[in-house]
Amino acid sequence: MPQTTAPRQPGGGMPTRPALLSFLGGVRTVTGSKFLVESDRARILVDCGLFQGFANLRRRNWERLGRDAADIQAVVVTHAHLDHCGYLPRLVRHGFRGPILTTAPTARLAEIVLRDSARLQTETARHANGHGWSKHRPAKPLYDVDDVDEAVSYFDPVPVGTEIGITSGIRLTFHHGGHILGSAWAHLTLEDGHTLAVSGDLGRAGHPLLLPPEPFSGADILLMESTYGDRKHDQQAGHSAFADVVSRTCARGGTIVIPAFAIDRTEVVLHELAALREEGFLPATVPVFVDSPMALAALDVYREAVRDHSPELRSAILAQGSSALSPEPFLAARTVQESIDINSVGGPAVIVSSAGMATGGRVVHHLHRLLPDPRNAVAVVGFAAGGTRARDLVDGARTLKMFGEHIAVRAEVANIPHFSAHADADQIIDWLQAAPAPHTTYLVHGEEAASGTLRDRIDQELGWTAVVPRSGEAVLIR
């Protein structure tokens, strides 16, 4: 609970000034999470994500933070998704040289994500320059592999549940977040004794692979994600809808394309496809392709976690072993040629490929080829942010622009958001209500309607002060 007396510096003396919290990204949008904590003696960034989706958001990746990167002393990263860690190489390019504090699995997965991001940006710029479809002359990547090499050299893994000192009397503790492997919610104790908790992306209780997030224990200020703040997951309906589109498409000889985030979503989709094999919805002769080097690298990390009996994983998954993530016949496309070879495979087939919102990567090539054929299907299995191809498909677009041309959408489009690894509104309320009320709860990482709806629920059901901040806004931590 908030302190009632002015906090004093260790050893006595005059009180420190309250720390300042600035919202540099991840507000009124689900991308670009960046929250800056500034005290008299420290400047710490919590999450360092890329903006994705609408062009006006993506342009913000090219802008400076409004703070000198060299003055930031540490970065705390809650998990390895691009919208939470994808700006790190750019920050390093601008002069950041401090520790990047995260869990050990997040450090491994984030390196995979960042290397793929640099590769994809470099390839996209090269393709744009070679084919003249970018308005930039020349098109350039936001960062390259050298920037990634520099960034990952600053990773400093922190054990979950262990309090560590960061700098100038600020302390950090990670707690399991249940969203993806290695995800955590962060608890910071500042120099003046006030506390800040950042949910990161909170996992849902029904995640098929991971245990639920550790309970919220309270803080003076809470940053709460709100991606599904106005919705409820229906896991059984999602399973049925997925089974129906898979069996229906296979029956007509088509190919199902599943844009899937390379980290966690691919593993969850493979687990679901393995179940559909057993239930007879996915015929034993239909191949499942995973066409994403990043997804396959992440899958190796998950399989190691199963082998090593990670405390984040459900006991049923540990009992199943590697078969829980391998719906045989399972075919891995690691090289470009292996990806191209999928084109020669007639349906039925299943292709799981990244990126999850179809903003780039190999899945765009598959969509380019398969969308015009009504025998095929696209299953959108998670949250699709505004301004992405996945959202356009969900919203009923009849054409998609890819590689400088418009492609007809005649394939079936199935919207199955129940695969999301985010907690829904009810699960967020459940996670919050066991803890004492923060002084203020800020709803972040959600589109405006979702954040506003969750704000109203927290106000009405919990009686807490909840606010949807604006981009660039700064508030006192007290």
N, C-alpha and C positions, 0 to 999 in steps of 0.2 A: 504494500500500500504506500501511497506518497508520504514522504516524511513531513512532519508537522513543525519541525524546527530547522533552522538554517544549518545545513551540513557544514562541517569544518574539515579543513585539510588534515591529512594524517599528521599527528604530532602537534595539533593545535594550530593557531593562526587564524587569519581572516577567511571567511567562506570563499570558495571559488565561485565564479560566475556560472550560471546554468549553461549546460552544453546546448548546442544548436543542432537541430536535425533538419536537413534539407532534402527535398524530394526531387531528385535529378532525373528520374525515369520510373517506369512501372506504376504510374498513377493514371487512372482513367483509360488505361490500355493494359494489355496482358504481356507487353514486351518491354525490354530495356530497363529492367529493375536496377536502380542505383540509389542508395540512400546514404547520405554523408553525415557523419557525426563529428562535430567540431567542438572541442573544449579549449580551455586556456592553453593546454600543452599537448594536444593530440588532434589528429585529423584522420579518421578511419572511414573507409568506404565499405558498406555492407551490400554485397552483390554488385556485379559489374557486367550487366547484360547488354546484348545487342537489341536495337529496335528492329522489328520486322513488320510486314504488312503494308499499310498504306505508304505511298511515296513520301508524304510529308514526315512520316515517322522515320523511314529509312534514311532520309537526308540528315536526321539528327545524329546518326552515327558518325558523320563527317565533321560535326561541330565539336569544339572543345567543351569540356565540362563546365566551364565557368570558374574552375579552381585549377591551380597549377598542379599537374599530376605529380611533379617532383615533391610537392609538399604533403602528399598523402603518405602516411607512415605505414599503413597496413590495409589490406583488403580482406574481408571476411566473405567467403562464398558458401552459400547454403546448399547448392547442388550443381550438377554438371550440365543442365540444359542451357542452350545457347542464349536464351533470353535472361539468364542469370550470370553467365560467365563469359559470353562471347565477345565482350569489349576488352577483355584483359590484355590481349596483344597490342591493341591500340593505345591503351593506357601506358603500357611499357614503352611503346614508341614515343610517347609524349614525355617520358622521363620518370615514371614511377619505378622505384627500386626497393620497395619494402617487401615484407613477407606476405604471401597469399595464404591465408589460414583456412583450411577446410578439412574434411575427413579424408582418410586414406583412400577409400573407394572413389570419392569424388575427384581426388587428384588424378587418379588413373583414368577415369571416364572423361574428365574435362580435357585432358591432353588429347584423347581421341577426338573429341568434339572440335577442339580448336584447330588441330591439324587438318581435319576434314573441311572446316570452314575456310581456312586459308587456301587449301587446294581448290575448293569450289569457286572461291572468289577469283583466284588466278585464272582458272579455266574459263570462267564466264567472261572475264575481261578479254582474254585472248580470243574467244569465240566472237565476242562483240566487235573487236577490232578487225578480225578477219572477215566478218560478214557485214560490217557496217550498220548494225541495227541499234547501236547505242548513240545517244545524242552527245556523249562525252568523247572528246578527241584529244588524246586517246582515253579509252576506258581503263581504269586502274583498280586493283583490289584495295580494300580498306586496310588490309595488312597481309603479310606473306609468311611463309614458313620460318623465316629468320626471326620475325617478331614472336612467333609462337615458341621457338626454341628459347628465346630470352625469357618469355613469360613463365614457362613451366619450370625454369630454373629457380623461380622464387616460390614455388609451391612448398608449403610447410604443413604437413599433415598433423592434425590434432585428434587425440583419442576422444571418442564420444563419452560424455559424462565426466570428463576431467576438466577442472577449472584451470585455465592458464592465464598468465599475465601477457598483455599485448604490449602496452607502452604507457608510461606516465600514470601508472596506477589503474589502468583500465583492464578488466578481467573478462574472459570469454569462456562460456560453456556451451558445447553442442549437445543436443538431444535428438534421438532418432526421429526423423520426419515422416517416414513411411510412404514417401512419394515415389522415389526411385532409389536404387541401390546407392547408399552413401549419403542420401539427403538428410538434412538436419534442420531443426529450428534452433536459432541462436539466442543466447541470453547474455547480455552485456551489463556489467556493473561499472559505472563510470567513476571518475575521480571523486566526485562529491557524494557518492553513495547511491545516487539515483540509478534506476535500472531500465533497460530497453530490451524488449524481446521482438524478434523478427521471425515470422512463421516460415519464411521461404515459401515454397509450394507445399501445402499440407496434404499428406496422403489420405486416402479414404479407407474406412474400416474394412471394406470388402475387397481390397486389393488381393488378387489371386496368388501373388508370390510373396509379398512383404507383410510383416506384422504391422499393426496400426501404429500411428505416431505416439510417442510418449506424451503423457498428459501435460497440458499447459499449467505451470506452477505459479504464474503471476509475474507482473512487472509494472513499473510506473507508467511506461509507455509501451504500447503494443502496435506493431505493424502487421496487419492481418491480410493475407491474400483473399481475394474475393472472386476468383475466376468463375465459379459456379454459385455465386451469391444469390442468384435468383432462380436456381434450378435444383431438381432432385434427380439423382441417378435411379434408374430402375434396372438393376443388374440382370434380372431374369428376362425382362423384355429385350434387353440388349443381346443376351445370348440367343434368344429365339430369332430376333431380327437378323443377326449375323448368320445363324444356321440357315435361315430361309434364303438369303441372297447367295450364299455359297452353293447350296444344293440346286437352286433355280438356275444359276449361271452355268454350273457344270452340266446340268441336264440339257441345256441348249447348245453345248459345245463351246461356250465362251470362256474368257479369261477374266478373273477377278483381280483387279489392281488395288492394293491396300497401301496408300501413303501412310507411313508409320514413322514416328520419331525413332531414331536409331537407338536411343537410350531408354530402356524399360518398355516402351510401347511395342517394339518389335518382339521382345521376350513375352509380353502378355499375349500378343496376337498368336505367336507360335504355340503357346500353352493352350489357347482356345482352339486353334486348329487341330492340335493333338487330341483334344476332347471330341471335336467333331469327327475325327477319324474313327474313334472308338464308338461313337453314336451312329455312324453310318451316313452322316450328312455330307462328308467329304470322302468320295470313293478312294479306295486304296491305290488305284492306278493314277490318280491325279497328282502331278508333281507340285511341290511347294518350293518356289524359288525365293531366296533372300538375296536381293540384289542391292547391296550397300556395303562397301568395305568397312565403313564406320560401324554399321549395325552388327556386322560379323565380329569385329574387334570387341565391341561392347558385349556381345553374346559370350565371347570367351571369358570376359570378366565375370559375368553372371554365373557361368558354368563353374568357374573357379570358386565362386562364393558358395555354390551348392556343394562342391567337393570339400570345401573347408568348413562346412557347417556354420555359415555366417549367422550371427545372432539376429540379423535383420529379417531372415527368411522364415516362412511358415514351416512348421514341422512336416506337413504333408508334402511340400516341395522337396525337403531334404530326404524324405523317405522314397520319393519317386526317383531322385537322382537326375541325371542328364536327360532321361526320356521325357521329363516334364517340359523340356524346351525344344524337342526335336520331333516334329510330326512327319515321320518317314512316309514316302520318299522325300527327303529334304535335300535340296541342291543349293550350294553356296556359289554365288557369282562374285568373285573377288576382283578379277581383272576386267578391264574394259572389253576384251574379246569375249569373255564369259557372259558379260552383260549383253553384248550384241547377239550372241548365239541364242539367247532366249527368244529373239524375234523369229527364229526359224521353227520354234516349237508351236505346233497347232494346239488349239484348246481341246479339252478343258485344261486349265492350269490356274495356279494362284501365284501372284507376284507380290511379295512384301518388299517395299523399297522406300527409302527416305528421299526427300524430307517429308515430315508429317503433314505440313500445310501446303505441300507441293509448290513451295517457293523456289526450289532449285533441286539439283541432284539428279540421280538416274531416273527417279520416278517420273520426271517431266518428259523424258524420252519415251517412256512406256505410255504415258497418257497421250502424247502426240500421236503415237501409232494406233492406240486401241480405242480412244474415245469415239471415233466416227462409226464404229461397228456396234449395232444394237444388240448383238449377242453377248457383248462384254459388259462388265460392271465395274464400278468404282465404289469401294466401301470406305467412307470417311469415318474413322474410328476414334475420334477424339475432338477436342475443342479446335475450331477453325476460326482464327482471328480475322477480323475485317481486313480487306485489302489483299487477301491471299487467294490463290487458285482454289484451295480446298473450300473456302467460304463461298467463292463464286459458284462452285459446283453445288454446294448445299442449298444455295439461294436460287438455283434453277437456271444458271447461265446456259445459253444455247451454243455459245462459242467460248473458247479460251484462247488467249494470245500466248503463244510460245515460240521462241526463236524467231521473233519478228513477223509471224503470220498468225491468222485466226484459224482455229481448228474447230470443226463442228462437234458438238456434244450430243451423240446419239446413244451412247452406252447408258445403261441403268446407273443411277446414282443413289446409293443407300447411305443415309446419315445415321450413324450409330455412335452417338457421343458417350454411351455408357461405359466404354472402355477407358475413359479418362482416369488418370492416376490422381486427379485432384479430389479433395473432399467436396461434397455438395453442401448446400446451405444448412441442411439439418445436421450434418456431421460437423460442420464448423461450430454451430451453436452448442452441440454436445461437447466439443473439445474445450470451448471457452467456459462453460457454465460451472465447472467444478472449481475454478480459480477465483481468487479475490478480484474485484473490479480494478482495472488499471485506471490511472487518472484520465487517460485518453486512449482510445483505440482508433487507429488510422487504417482505413480500408484501401489497400493498394492492390496492384496486379489484378485488375478486373476492368472490363468495359464499364462505362459510366452507369448504365442501367443496373448491372449486376452489383456494383459497389453500392449504389444508392439503396437498392432493395435490402442488401445485407445490413447496411447502416440502420435502416428503419427497424429491422428485426432485432438487432442488438439493443437498440434504444427501447423498444416496446417490451421485449421478452426478458432482457437481462437488466434493464435500467442503467446501462452504461452510457457514457459519453462517447459517441462514435462520429467520426468525421471522414469525408472523402476529400483528401487534399488535392491541390492543383499542382501541376508541373512547375517546378522552380520555387514552390512555397517553402518557407523556413519557419520552424516553430521551436520553442524552448522545450527542453526535457526537464520536467519538474514534477 
